[in-house]
């Protein structure tokens, strides 16, 4: 199968490497708005060739994988709609699904209603600390979850093909409604990233921030590991899923206000209630450590 990878970064590059390692993809052509990223994809063996344009990348492609920030999806889909072969399957790896599905419906239906039916929205629940195709890992998705969010229009054969690719890459495939997907990941992925970015930015912006950071231990490093992720990607995720994320953020702020009062008033009972609930939840195996992004 010939894969056209639009957006050459960590997740797209890892997907291409995983599909190749599984023997389900033999030819990978990549395009990125940053030619240096595509060139790095070739140098590390993720891409067979870097394309100079989307049109060139899509020539004879059987699978088109969009791995661009979700904010760039509408523009990318509009261009893909112009050049996608009618037999191709189109999918994505975006962290939000409602906005991406709507962008695909608008772009692909304007060109061909059949093309939109062959769009399969997907989200691999995996990631890494550092962005960039040079950090791509063919084993990134083994034992991780891959969520597809098909709609009524999604072509069954296209859905089956995409899910088979991710199965071959070692992922556990789960189908989910797009609205439910976005609500869940606002809570367990998008909010944690926002909080991690916020904590590091707060301390880094303080007059003695450098000195404080110099004394940070393992707990701080674990909590803020994801703040090293791509700012552009996570800015776009926050905006694309802003309704669900805003609701989660309001709930978290209310709890922080509650904890502020408990600290100010030396309310040991309330602190213990919150800490104990969190500790029992985390220790009780209800959080599947290592599956998130």
Beta strands, then each sheet from edge to edge (+ up, - down):
strand 1: 2-6
strand 2: 27-31
strand 3: 49-50
strand 4: 63-66
strand 5: 89-92
strand 6: 119-120
strand 7: 122-124
strand 8: 145-148
strand 9: 172-175
sheet 1: 3+ 2+ 1+ 4+ 5+ 6+
sheet 2: 7+ 8- 9-
end
